Amino acid sequence: MPDIDLSSRAEPGTDFAVRVTPKASRNALSLDETGAIRIHVTAVPEAGKATEAARKLLARALGVAPSRLSLIRGATARDKVFRLT
């Protein structure tokens, strides 16, 4: 279960800027002091594994299917933007 509930933000067309930390000790989703979404995943940052793990964790927090989140920016960066369709 995600650490926070983002279901109130689950509006189609909404962009979610996230900061992903791969190779973490556990999967976790949290908000930092500025309200930005931080996602820690145990997956390694190769072949899109960390991005896919982050997509699944964000989708669970939003209460939507992972297929409804599209990666808009940041395929190889820690800072990513997902759009809810």
mmCIF file as gemmi writes it, N, C-alpha and C atoms, coordinates in Angstrom:
data_model
loop_
_atom_site.group_PDB
_atom_site.id
_atom_site.type_symbol
_atom_site.label_atom_id
_atom_site.label_alt_id
_atom_site.label_comp_id
_atom_site.label_asym_id
_atom_site.label_entity_id
_atom_site.label_seq_id
_atom_site.pdbx_PDB_ins_code
_atom_site.Cartn_x
_atom_site.Cartn_y
_atom_site.Cartn_z
_atom_site.occupancy
_atom_site.B_iso_or_equiv
_atom_site.pdbx_formal_charge
_atom_site.auth_seq_id
_atom_site.auth_asym_id
_atom_site.pdbx_PDB_model_num
ATOM 1 N N . MET Axp A 1 ? 0.845 -1.185 0 1 0 ? 1 A 1
ATOM 2 C CA . MET Axp A 1 ? 0 0 0 1 0 ? 1 A 1
ATOM 3 C C . MET Axp A 1 ? 0.885 1.241 0 1 0 ? 1 A 1
ATOM 4 N N . PRO Axp A 2 ? 0.54 2.258 -0.799 1 0 ? 2 A 1
ATOM 5 C CA . PRO Axp A 2 ? 1.364 3.459 -0.821 1 0 ? 2 A 1
ATOM 6 C C . PRO Axp A 2 ? 1.277 4.221 0.492 1 0 ? 2 A 1
ATOM 7 N N . ASP Axp A 3 ? 2.288 5.01 0.754 1 0 ? 3 A 1
ATOM 8 C CA . ASP Axp A 3 ? 2.346 5.775 1.995 1 0 ? 3 A 1
ATOM 9 C C . ASP Axp A 3 ? 1.313 6.894 2.037 1 0 ? 3 A 1
ATOM 10 N N . ILE Axp A 4 ? 0.931 7.416 0.876 1 0 ? 4 A 1
ATOM 11 C CA . ILE Axp A 4 ? -0.043 8.499 0.832 1 0 ? 4 A 1
ATOM 12 C C . ILE Axp A 4 ? -1.142 8.179 -0.174 1 0 ? 4 A 1
ATOM 13 N N . ASP Axp A 5 ? -2.279 8.844 -0.02 1 0 ? 5 A 1
ATOM 14 C CA . ASP Axp A 5 ? -3.418 8.653 -0.909 1 0 ? 5 A 1
ATOM 15 C C . ASP Axp A 5 ? -3.552 9.881 -1.799 1 0 ? 5 A 1
ATOM 16 N N . LEU Axp A 6 ? -3.402 9.704 -3.09 1 0 ? 6 A 1
ATOM 17 C CA . LEU Axp A 6 ? -3.501 10.807 -4.044 1 0 ? 6 A 1
ATOM 18 C C . LEU Axp A 6 ? -4.777 10.728 -4.875 1 0 ? 6 A 1
ATOM 19 N N . SER Axp A 7 ? -5.731 9.896 -4.456 1 0 ? 7 A 1
ATOM 20 C CA . SER Axp A 7 ? -6.932 9.678 -5.264 1 0 ? 7 A 1
ATOM 21 C C . SER Axp A 7 ? -7.712 10.97 -5.508 1 0 ? 7 A 1
ATOM 22 N N . SER Axp A 8 ? -7.603 11.955 -4.627 1 0 ? 8 A 1
ATOM 23 C CA . SER Axp A 8 ? -8.309 13.223 -4.835 1 0 ? 8 A 1
ATOM 24 C C . SER Axp A 8 ? -7.716 14.02 -5.999 1 0 ? 8 A 1
ATOM 25 N N . ARG Axp A 9 ? -6.498 13.687 -6.43 1 0 ? 9 A 1
ATOM 26 C CA . ARG Axp A 9 ? -5.843 14.384 -7.545 1 0 ? 9 A 1
ATOM 27 C C . ARG Axp A 9 ? -6.012 13.641 -8.87 1 0 ? 9 A 1
ATOM 28 N N . ALA Axp A 10 ? -6.741 12.538 -8.877 1 0 ? 10 A 1
ATOM 29 C CA . ALA Axp A 10 ? -6.853 11.673 -10.061 1 0 ? 10 A 1
ATOM 30 C C . ALA Axp A 10 ? -7.851 12.226 -11.07 1 0 ? 10 A 1
ATOM 31 N N . GLU Axp A 11 ? -7.498 13.337 -11.707 1 0 ? 11 A 1
ATOM 32 C CA . GLU Axp A 11 ? -8.317 13.938 -12.75 1 0 ? 11 A 1
ATOM 33 C C . GLU Axp A 11 ? -7.664 13.67 -14.098 1 0 ? 11 A 1
ATOM 34 N N . PRO Axp A 12 ? -8.39 13.158 -15.092 1 0 ? 12 A 1
ATOM 35 C CA . PRO Axp A 12 ? -7.803 12.926 -16.413 1 0 ? 12 A 1
ATOM 36 C C . PRO Axp A 12 ? -7.16 14.199 -16.96 1 0 ? 12 A 1
ATOM 37 N N . GLY Axp A 13 ? -5.98 14.044 -17.548 1 0 ? 13 A 1
ATOM 38 C CA . GLY Axp A 13 ? -5.254 15.181 -18.101 1 0 ? 13 A 1
ATOM 39 C C . GLY Axp A 13 ? -4.287 15.825 -17.137 1 0 ? 13 A 1
ATOM 40 N N . THR Axp A 14 ? -4.279 15.387 -15.881 1 0 ? 14 A 1
ATOM 41 C CA . THR Axp A 14 ? -3.39 15.953 -14.882 1 0 ? 14 A 1
ATOM 42 C C . THR Axp A 14 ? -1.982 15.409 -15.048 1 0 ? 14 A 1
ATOM 43 N N . ASP Axp A 15 ? -1.001 16.299 -14.949 1 0 ? 15 A 1
ATOM 44 C CA . ASP Axp A 15 ? 0.404 15.898 -14.994 1 0 ? 15 A 1
ATOM 45 C C . ASP Axp A 15 ? 0.93 15.769 -13.568 1 0 ? 15 A 1
ATOM 46 N N . PHE Axp A 16 ? 1.747 14.75 -13.347 1 0 ? 16 A 1
ATOM 47 C CA . PHE Axp A 16 ? 2.35 14.514 -12.042 1 0 ? 16 A 1
ATOM 48 C C . PHE Axp A 16 ? 3.863 14.517 -12.185 1 0 ? 16 A 1
ATOM 49 N N . ALA Axp A 17 ? 4.506 15.529 -11.616 1 0 ? 17 A 1
ATOM 50 C CA . ALA Axp A 17 ? 5.969 15.589 -11.604 1 0 ? 17 A 1
ATOM 51 C C . ALA Axp A 17 ? 6.444 14.809 -10.387 1 0 ? 17 A 1
ATOM 52 N N . VAL Axp A 18 ? 7.34 13.866 -10.613 1 0 ? 18 A 1
ATOM 53 C CA . VAL Axp A 18 ? 7.831 13.031 -9.52 1 0 ? 18 A 1
ATOM 54 C C . VAL Axp A 18 ? 9.355 12.971 -9.559 1 0 ? 18 A 1
ATOM 55 N N . ARG Axp A 19 ? 9.938 12.685 -8.42 1 0 ? 19 A 1
ATOM 56 C CA . ARG Axp A 19 ? 11.386 12.446 -8.313 1 0 ? 19 A 1
ATOM 57 C C . ARG Axp A 19 ? 11.539 10.989 -7.917 1 0 ? 19 A 1
ATOM 58 N N . VAL Axp A 20 ? 12.207 10.206 -8.747 1 0 ? 20 A 1
ATOM 59 C CA . VAL Axp A 20 ? 12.349 8.768 -8.515 1 0 ? 20 A 1
ATOM 60 C C . VAL Axp A 20 ? 13.749 8.459 -8 1 0 ? 20 A 1
ATOM 61 N N . THR Axp A 21 ? 13.814 7.662 -6.94 1 0 ? 21 A 1
ATOM 62 C CA . THR Axp A 21 ? 15.083 7.18 -6.407 1 0 ? 21 A 1
ATOM 63 C C . THR Axp A 21 ? 15.11 5.662 -6.591 1 0 ? 21 A 1
ATOM 64 N N . PRO Axp A 22 ? 15.931 5.181 -7.539 1 0 ? 22 A 1
ATOM 65 C CA . PRO Axp A 22 ? 16.025 3.732 -7.757 1 0 ? 22 A 1
ATOM 66 C C . PRO Axp A 22 ? 16.936 3.065 -6.732 1 0 ? 22 A 1
ATOM 67 N N . LYS Axp A 23 ? 16.906 1.74 -6.701 1 0 ? 23 A 1
ATOM 68 C CA . LYS Axp A 23 ? 17.727 0.925 -5.804 1 0 ? 23 A 1
ATOM 69 C C . LYS Axp A 23 ? 17.558 1.309 -4.334 1 0 ? 23 A 1
ATOM 70 N N . ALA Axp A 24 ? 16.343 1.659 -3.94 1 0 ? 24 A 1
ATOM 71 C CA . ALA Axp A 24 ? 16.051 1.98 -2.545 1 0 ? 24 A 1
ATOM 72 C C . ALA Axp A 24 ? 15.864 0.684 -1.763 1 0 ? 24 A 1
ATOM 73 N N . SER Axp A 25 ? 15.847 0.783 -0.458 1 0 ? 25 A 1
ATOM 74 C CA . SER Axp A 25 ? 15.693 -0.413 0.365 1 0 ? 25 A 1
ATOM 75 C C . SER Axp A 25 ? 14.259 -0.951 0.338 1 0 ? 25 A 1
ATOM 76 N N . ARG Axp A 26 ? 13.288 -0.076 0.015 1 0 ? 26 A 1
ATOM 77 C CA . ARG Axp A 26 ? 11.895 -0.511 -0.083 1 0 ? 26 A 1
ATOM 78 C C . ARG Axp A 26 ? 11.147 0.419 -1.023 1 0 ? 26 A 1
ATOM 79 N N . ASN Axp A 27 ? 10.014 -0.037 -1.524 1 0 ? 27 A 1
ATOM 80 C CA . ASN Axp A 27 ? 9.166 0.801 -2.361 1 0 ? 27 A 1
ATOM 81 C C . ASN Axp A 27 ? 8.369 1.729 -1.455 1 0 ? 27 A 1
ATOM 82 N N . ALA Axp A 28 ? 8.394 3.019 -1.758 1 0 ? 28 A 1
ATOM 83 C CA . ALA Axp A 28 ? 7.666 3.995 -0.944 1 0 ? 28 A 1
ATOM 84 C C . ALA Axp A 28 ? 7.327 5.213 -1.783 1 0 ? 28 A 1
ATOM 85 N N . LEU Axp A 29 ? 6.207 5.836 -1.477 1 0 ? 29 A 1
ATOM 86 C CA . LEU Axp A 29 ? 5.79 7.064 -2.126 1 0 ? 29 A 1
ATOM 87 C C . LEU Axp A 29 ? 5.5 8.065 -1.024 1 0 ? 29 A 1
ATOM 88 N N . SER Axp A 30 ? 6.037 9.27 -1.143 1 0 ? 30 A 1
ATOM 89 C CA . SER Axp A 30 ? 5.836 10.277 -0.106 1 0 ? 30 A 1
ATOM 90 C C . SER Axp A 30 ? 5.825 11.666 -0.715 1 0 ? 30 A 1
ATOM 91 N N . LEU Axp A 31 ? 5.441 12.628 0.088 1 0 ? 31 A 1
ATOM 92 C CA . LEU Axp A 31 ? 5.494 14.041 -0.301 1 0 ? 31 A 1
ATOM 93 C C . LEU Axp A 31 ? 6.621 14.689 0.492 1 0 ? 31 A 1
ATOM 94 N N . ASP Axp A 32 ? 7.439 15.508 -0.175 1 0 ? 32 A 1
ATOM 95 C CA . ASP Axp A 32 ? 8.484 16.204 0.578 1 0 ? 32 A 1
ATOM 96 C C . ASP Axp A 32 ? 7.909 17.479 1.182 1 0 ? 32 A 1
ATOM 97 N N . GLU Axp A 33 ? 8.761 18.289 1.81 1 0 ? 33 A 1
ATOM 98 C CA . GLU Axp A 33 ? 8.288 19.478 2.516 1 0 ? 33 A 1
ATOM 99 C C . GLU Axp A 33 ? 7.649 20.516 1.602 1 0 ? 33 A 1
ATOM 100 N N . THR Axp A 34 ? 7.944 20.47 0.298 1 0 ? 34 A 1
ATOM 101 C CA . THR Axp A 34 ? 7.347 21.417 -0.646 1 0 ? 34 A 1
ATOM 102 C C . THR Axp A 34 ? 6.078 20.862 -1.301 1 0 ? 34 A 1
ATOM 103 N N . GLY Axp A 35 ? 5.737 19.619 -0.997 1 0 ? 35 A 1
ATOM 104 C CA . GLY Axp A 35 ? 4.554 18.987 -1.566 1 0 ? 35 A 1
ATOM 105 C C . GLY Axp A 35 ? 4.838 18.203 -2.834 1 0 ? 35 A 1
ATOM 106 N N . ALA Axp A 36 ? 6.114 18.115 -3.231 1 0 ? 36 A 1
ATOM 107 C CA . ALA Axp A 36 ? 6.491 17.357 -4.422 1 0 ? 36 A 1
ATOM 108 C C . ALA Axp A 36 ? 6.416 15.856 -4.123 1 0 ? 36 A 1
ATOM 109 N N . ILE Axp A 37 ? 6.076 15.08 -5.141 1 0 ? 37 A 1
ATOM 110 C CA . ILE Axp A 37 ? 5.959 13.633 -4.993 1 0 ? 37 A 1
ATOM 111 C C . ILE Axp A 37 ? 7.33 12.991 -5.156 1 0 ? 37 A 1
ATOM 112 N N . ARG Axp A 38 ? 7.717 12.176 -4.167 1 0 ? 38 A 1
ATOM 113 C CA . ARG Axp A 38 ? 8.975 11.429 -4.212 1 0 ? 38 A 1
ATOM 114 C C . ARG Axp A 38 ? 8.633 9.949 -4.192 1 0 ? 38 A 1
ATOM 115 N N . ILE Axp A 39 ? 9.251 9.195 -5.101 1 0 ? 39 A 1
ATOM 116 C CA . ILE Axp A 39 ? 9.004 7.762 -5.199 1 0 ? 39 A 1
ATOM 117 C C . ILE Axp A 39 ? 10.331 7.028 -5.056 1 0 ? 39 A 1
ATOM 118 N N . HIS Axp A 40 ? 10.389 6.113 -4.107 1 0 ? 40 A 1
ATOM 119 C CA . HIS Axp A 40 ? 11.565 5.267 -3.899 1 0 ? 40 A 1
ATOM 120 C C . HIS Axp A 40 ? 11.185 3.862 -4.364 1 0 ? 40 A 1
ATOM 121 N N . VAL Axp A 41 ? 11.992 3.294 -5.253 1 0 ? 41 A 1
ATOM 122 C CA . VAL Axp A 41 ? 11.708 1.953 -5.773 1 0 ? 41 A 1
ATOM 123 C C . VAL Axp A 41 ? 12.939 1.067 -5.607 1 0 ? 41 A 1
ATOM 124 N N . THR Axp A 42 ? 12.699 -0.222 -5.424 1 0 ? 42 A 1
ATOM 125 C CA . THR Axp A 42 ? 13.804 -1.174 -5.269 1 0 ? 42 A 1
ATOM 126 C C . THR Axp A 42 ? 14.389 -1.569 -6.622 1 0 ? 42 A 1
ATOM 127 N N . ALA Axp A 43 ? 13.692 -1.269 -7.698 1 0 ? 43 A 1
ATOM 128 C CA . ALA Axp A 43 ? 14.142 -1.645 -9.046 1 0 ? 43 A 1
ATOM 129 C C . ALA Axp A 43 ? 15.41 -0.889 -9.438 1 0 ? 43 A 1
ATOM 130 N N . VAL Axp A 44 ? 16.168 -1.506 -10.325 1 0 ? 44 A 1
ATOM 131 C CA . VAL Axp A 44 ? 17.401 -0.885 -10.821 1 0 ? 44 A 1
ATOM 132 C C . VAL Axp A 44 ? 17.072 0.044 -11.997 1 0 ? 44 A 1
ATOM 133 N N . PRO Axp A 45 ? 17.889 1.082 -12.201 1 0 ? 45 A 1
ATOM 134 C CA . PRO Axp A 45 ? 17.609 2.037 -13.283 1 0 ? 45 A 1
ATOM 135 C C . PRO Axp A 45 ? 18.16 1.578 -14.631 1 0 ? 45 A 1
ATOM 136 N N . GLU Axp A 46 ? 17.697 0.436 -15.101 1 0 ? 46 A 1
ATOM 137 C CA . GLU Axp A 46 ? 18.124 -0.041 -16.416 1 0 ? 46 A 1
ATOM 138 C C . GLU Axp A 46 ? 16.933 -0.624 -17.149 1 0 ? 46 A 1
ATOM 139 N N . ALA Axp A 47 ? 16.893 -0.398 -18.442 1 0 ? 47 A 1
ATOM 140 C CA . ALA Axp A 47 ? 15.828 -0.908 -19.315 1 0 ? 47 A 1
ATOM 141 C C . ALA Axp A 47 ? 14.431 -0.492 -18.852 1 0 ? 47 A 1
ATOM 142 N N . GLY Axp A 48 ? 14.317 0.671 -18.227 1 0 ? 48 A 1
ATOM 143 C CA . GLY Axp A 48 ? 13.016 1.185 -17.818 1 0 ? 48 A 1
ATOM 144 C C . GLY Axp A 48 ? 12.397 0.508 -16.61 1 0 ? 48 A 1
ATOM 145 N N . LYS Axp A 49 ? 13.146 -0.331 -15.899 1 0 ? 49 A 1
ATOM 146 C CA . LYS Axp A 49 ? 12.586 -1.065 -14.758 1 0 ? 49 A 1
ATOM 147 C C . LYS Axp A 49 ? 12.171 -0.132 -13.625 1 0 ? 49 A 1
ATOM 148 N N . ALA Axp A 50 ? 13.005 0.857 -13.299 1 0 ? 50 A 1
ATOM 149 C CA . ALA Axp A 50 ? 12.673 1.787 -12.222 1 0 ? 50 A 1
ATOM 150 C C . ALA Axp A 50 ? 11.487 2.667 -12.608 1 0 ? 50 A 1
ATOM 151 N N . THR Axp A 51 ? 11.425 3.077 -13.866 1 0 ? 51 A 1
ATOM 152 C CA . THR Axp A 51 ? 10.309 3.892 -14.339 1 0 ? 51 A 1
ATOM 153 C C . THR Axp A 51 ? 9.002 3.125 -14.257 1 0 ? 51 A 1
ATOM 154 N N . GLU Axp A 52 ? 9.019 1.865 -14.656 1 0 ? 52 A 1
ATOM 155 C CA . GLU Axp A 52 ? 7.807 1.044 -14.6 1 0 ? 52 A 1
ATOM 156 C C . GLU Axp A 52 ? 7.367 0.809 -13.154 1 0 ? 52 A 1
ATOM 157 N N . ALA Axp A 53 ? 8.313 0.592 -12.264 1 0 ? 53 A 1
ATOM 158 C CA . ALA Axp A 53 ? 7.979 0.41 -10.848 1 0 ? 53 A 1
ATOM 159 C C . ALA Axp A 53 ? 7.382 1.697 -10.274 1 0 ? 53 A 1
ATOM 160 N N . ALA Axp A 54 ? 7.931 2.845 -10.676 1 0 ? 54 A 1
ATOM 161 C CA . ALA Axp A 54 ? 7.406 4.133 -10.211 1 0 ? 54 A 1
ATOM 162 C C . ALA Axp A 54 ? 5.995 4.354 -10.745 1 0 ? 54 A 1
ATOM 163 N N . ARG Axp A 55 ? 5.762 3.991 -12.015 1 0 ? 55 A 1
ATOM 164 C CA . ARG Axp A 55 ? 4.426 4.133 -12.608 1 0 ? 55 A 1
ATOM 165 C C . ARG Axp A 55 ? 3.403 3.316 -11.819 1 0 ? 55 A 1
ATOM 166 N N . LYS Axp A 56 ? 3.755 2.08 -11.476 1 0 ? 56 A 1
ATOM 167 C CA . LYS Axp A 56 ? 2.837 1.212 -10.734 1 0 ? 56 A 1
ATOM 168 C C . LYS Axp A 56 ? 2.542 1.768 -9.341 1 0 ? 56 A 1
ATOM 169 N N . LEU Axp A 57 ? 3.563 2.269 -8.669 1 0 ? 57 A 1
ATOM 170 C CA . LEU Axp A 57 ? 3.375 2.818 -7.32 1 0 ? 57 A 1
ATOM 171 C C . LEU Axp A 57 ? 2.514 4.082 -7.361 1 0 ? 57 A 1
ATOM 172 N N . LEU Axp A 58 ? 2.775 4.956 -8.328 1 0 ? 58 A 1
ATOM 173 C CA . LEU Axp A 58 ? 1.981 6.176 -8.471 1 0 ? 58 A 1
ATOM 174 C C . LEU Axp A 58 ? 0.535 5.833 -8.815 1 0 ? 58 A 1
ATOM 175 N N . ALA Axp A 59 ? 0.328 4.864 -9.699 1 0 ? 59 A 1
ATOM 176 C CA . ALA Axp A 59 ? -1.028 4.46 -10.078 1 0 ? 59 A 1
ATOM 177 C C . ALA Axp A 59 ? -1.795 3.934 -8.873 1 0 ? 59 A 1
ATOM 178 N N . ARG Axp A 60 ? -1.126 3.145 -8.036 1 0 ? 60 A 1
ATOM 179 C CA . ARG Axp A 60 ? -1.781 2.612 -6.837 1 0 ? 60 A 1
ATOM 180 C C . ARG Axp A 60 ? -2.19 3.745 -5.89 1 0 ? 60 A 1
ATOM 181 N N . ALA Axp A 61 ? -1.312 4.753 -5.738 1 0 ? 61 A 1
ATOM 182 C CA . ALA Axp A 61 ? -1.626 5.888 -4.868 1 0 ? 61 A 1
ATOM 183 C C . ALA Axp A 61 ? -2.794 6.703 -5.424 1 0 ? 61 A 1
ATOM 184 N N . LEU Axp A 62 ? -2.902 6.764 -6.752 1 0 ? 62 A 1
ATOM 185 C CA . LEU Axp A 62 ? -3.99 7.505 -7.393 1 0 ? 62 A 1
ATOM 186 C C . LEU Axp A 62 ? -5.274 6.692 -7.477 1 0 ? 62 A 1
ATOM 187 N N . GLY Axp A 63 ? -5.171 5.373 -7.307 1 0 ? 63 A 1
ATOM 188 C CA . GLY Axp A 63 ? -6.338 4.507 -7.402 1 0 ? 63 A 1
ATOM 189 C C . GLY Axp A 63 ? -6.768 4.258 -8.834 1 0 ? 63 A 1
ATOM 190 N N . VAL Axp A 64 ? -5.792 4.246 -9.759 1 0 ? 64 A 1
ATOM 191 C CA . VAL Axp A 64 ? -6.086 4.005 -11.176 1 0 ? 64 A 1
ATOM 192 C C . VAL Axp A 64 ? -5.213 2.868 -11.692 1 0 ? 64 A 1
ATOM 193 N N . ALA Axp A 65 ? -5.508 2.385 -12.892 1 0 ? 65 A 1
ATOM 194 C CA . ALA Axp A 65 ? -4.687 1.35 -13.523 1 0 ? 65 A 1
ATOM 195 C C . ALA Axp A 65 ? -3.386 1.971 -14.016 1 0 ? 65 A 1
ATOM 196 N N . PRO Axp A 66 ? -2.266 1.258 -13.906 1 0 ? 66 A 1
ATOM 197 C CA . PRO Axp A 66 ? -0.982 1.787 -14.395 1 0 ? 66 A 1
ATOM 198 C C . PRO Axp A 66 ? -1.02 2.166 -15.882 1 0 ? 66 A 1
ATOM 199 N N . SER Axp A 67 ? -1.85 1.496 -16.665 1 0 ? 67 A 1
ATOM 200 C CA . SER Axp A 67 ? -1.935 1.798 -18.095 1 0 ? 67 A 1
ATOM 201 C C . SER Axp A 67 ? -2.508 3.188 -18.362 1 0 ? 67 A 1
ATOM 202 N N . ARG Axp A 68 ? -3.135 3.806 -17.372 1 0 ? 68 A 1
ATOM 203 C CA . ARG Axp A 68 ? -3.683 5.151 -17.536 1 0 ? 68 A 1
ATOM 204 C C . ARG Axp A 68 ? -2.638 6.235 -17.325 1 0 ? 68 A 1
ATOM 205 N N . LEU Axp A 69 ? -1.438 5.865 -16.894 1 0 ? 69 A 1
ATOM 206 C CA . LEU Axp A 69 ? -0.354 6.841 -16.704 1 0 ? 69 A 1
ATOM 207 C C . LEU Axp A 69 ? 0.632 6.739 -17.859 1 0 ? 69 A 1
ATOM 208 N N . SER Axp A 70 ? 0.84 7.849 -18.546 1 0 ? 70 A 1
ATOM 209 C CA . SER Axp A 70 ? 1.795 7.909 -19.652 1 0 ? 70 A 1
ATOM 210 C C . SER Axp A 70 ? 3.001 8.718 -19.21 1 0 ? 70 A 1
ATOM 211 N N . LEU Axp A 71 ? 4.186 8.24 -19.554 1 0 ? 71 A 1
ATOM 212 C CA . LEU Axp A 71 ? 5.403 8.987 -19.256 1 0 ? 71 A 1
ATOM 213 C C . LEU Axp A 71 ? 5.545 10.085 -20.297 1 0 ? 71 A 1
ATOM 214 N N . ILE Axp A 72 ? 5.552 11.327 -19.854 1 0 ? 72 A 1
ATOM 215 C CA . ILE Axp A 72 ? 5.641 12.475 -20.751 1 0 ? 72 A 1
ATOM 216 C C . ILE Axp A 72 ? 7.091 12.928 -20.904 1 0 ? 72 A 1
ATOM 217 N N . ARG Axp A 73 ? 7.824 12.936 -19.782 1 0 ? 73 A 1
ATOM 218 C CA . ARG Axp A 73 ? 9.199 13.424 -19.772 1 0 ? 73 A 1
ATOM 219 C C . ARG Axp A 73 ? 10.016 12.65 -18.761 1 0 ? 73 A 1
ATOM 220 N N . GLY Axp A 74 ? 11.298 12.459 -19.052 1 0 ? 74 A 1
ATOM 221 C CA . GLY Axp A 74 ? 12.21 11.906 -18.07 1 0 ? 74 A 1
ATOM 222 C C . GLY Axp A 74 ? 12.449 10.418 -18.128 1 0 ? 74 A 1
ATOM 223 N N . ALA Axp A 75 ? 12.431 9.826 -19.305 1 0 ? 75 A 1
ATOM 224 C CA . ALA Axp A 75 ? 12.619 8.38 -19.429 1 0 ? 75 A 1
ATOM 225 C C . ALA Axp A 75 ? 13.919 7.906 -18.798 1 0 ? 75 A 1
ATOM 226 N N . THR Axp A 76 ? 14.98 8.706 -18.896 1 0 ? 76 A 1
ATOM 227 C CA . THR Axp A 76 ? 16.272 8.295 -18.34 1 0 ? 76 A 1
ATOM 228 C C . THR Axp A 76 ? 16.725 9.195 -17.196 1 0 ? 76 A 1
ATOM 229 N N . ALA Axp A 77 ? 15.844 10.05 -16.705 1 0 ? 77 A 1
ATOM 230 C CA . ALA Axp A 77 ? 16.198 10.976 -15.624 1 0 ? 77 A 1
ATOM 231 C C . ALA Axp A 77 ? 15.47 10.607 -14.333 1 0 ? 77 A 1
ATOM 232 N N . ARG Axp A 78 ? 15.959 11.13 -13.221 1 0 ? 78 A 1
ATOM 233 C CA . ARG Axp A 78 ? 15.274 10.912 -11.942 1 0 ? 78 A 1
ATOM 234 C C . ARG Axp A 78 ? 13.988 11.707 -11.854 1 0 ? 78 A 1
ATOM 235 N N . ASP Axp A 79 ? 13.988 12.897 -12.453 1 0 ? 79 A 1
ATOM 236 C CA . ASP Axp A 79 ? 12.792 13.738 -12.465 1 0 ? 79 A 1
ATOM 237 C C . ASP Axp A 79 ? 11.951 13.344 -13.666 1 0 ? 79 A 1
ATOM 238 N N . LYS Axp A 80 ? 10.722 12.902 -13.406 1 0 ? 80 A 1
ATOM 239 C CA . LYS Axp A 80 ? 9.835 12.405 -14.454 1 0 ? 80 A 1
ATOM 240 C C . LYS Axp A 80 ? 8.493 13.113 -14.374 1 0 ? 80 A 1
ATOM 241 N N . VAL Axp A 81 ? 7.788 13.107 -15.479 1 0 ? 81 A 1
ATOM 242 C CA . VAL Axp A 81 ? 6.431 13.652 -15.518 1 0 ? 81 A 1
ATOM 243 C C . VAL Axp A 81 ? 5.522 12.594 -16.133 1 0 ? 81 A 1
ATOM 244 N N . PHE Axp A 82 ? 4.496 12.21 -15.38 1 0 ? 82 A 1
ATOM 245 C CA . PHE Axp A 82 ? 3.478 11.263 -15.847 1 0 ? 82 A 1
ATOM 246 C C . PHE Axp A 82 ? 2.192 12.031 -16.071 1 0 ? 82 A 1
ATOM 247 N N . ARG Axp A 83 ? 1.421 11.632 -17.097 1 0 ? 83 A 1
ATOM 248 C CA . ARG Axp A 83 ? 0.111 12.23 -17.352 1 0 ? 83 A 1
ATOM 249 C C . ARG Axp A 83 ? -0.955 11.154 -17.206 1 0 ? 83 A 1
ATOM 250 N N . LEU Axp A 84 ? -2.013 11.509 -16.479 1 0 ? 84 A 1
ATOM 251 C CA . LEU Axp A 84 ? -3.149 10.599 -16.294 1 0 ? 84 A 1
ATOM 252 C C . LEU Axp A 84 ? -4.118 10.779 -17.451 1 0 ? 84 A 1
ATOM 253 N N . THR Axp A 85 ? -4.444 9.683 -18.125 1 0 ? 85 A 1
ATOM 254 C CA . THR Axp A 85 ? -5.379 9.759 -19.255 1 0 ? 85 A 1
ATOM 255 C C . THR Axp A 85 ? -6.718 9.214 -18.868 1 0 ? 85 A 1
